[in-house]
Amino acid sequence: MTAFIKIAFASFTLLGASFSAAAQSPPVKPPTKLHSPAIAKQIKVAASAPAATASSASAAAVDPLAADVLTGSIKCELGRVVVVAANPKKRGHFNVSVGKVSFDMKPVETTTGALRMEDKARGGVWLQLGNKSMLMNEKIGQRVADNCIHPQQVIWIAEAKARPPGPSLFGDAPAAPASAAASAPAAAAVAASAAASAPR
């Protein structure tokens, strides 16, 4: 019995020493590098995305008409080319140029549905319709470029042609009965004979 008690006491002593060593050992530090450089870059890009979206939303809120302006090089009649580009220094403004003539334009409200941009200082006006655009100088009363068609307007024209025509405002005209059509020449002949034989 005495030997058993000694063995049990020795076991409890060793177990206590193990718990004490574990309590005194320093905690294991987690690794500081959690992601690879590629993953860290993706996280950084994703984190910056909401800021870019907010910036785009604020630009649209400043001038919603600017979103409808067709930009780029636009071919016009008589071989002229009008270049429409956003002005990087003025939000909502566009540089509209043809040859050596250039205007700083801003979209304005209209009641016709057409998109209109104006340079009030120099008299430039850019009208963008569904099927074409034109550049005018109101100060000298001159049309600078006409029949300017953007590639997007080419698509709109093709879509309009492919669209089936709508119903007539007055409906389809009723067809004349066949009997009436057949008797029309005879009636005309009788009327002509009566007119010829009438006393003058």
Disulfide bonds with the S-S distance in Angstrom:
Cys76-Cys148 2.04
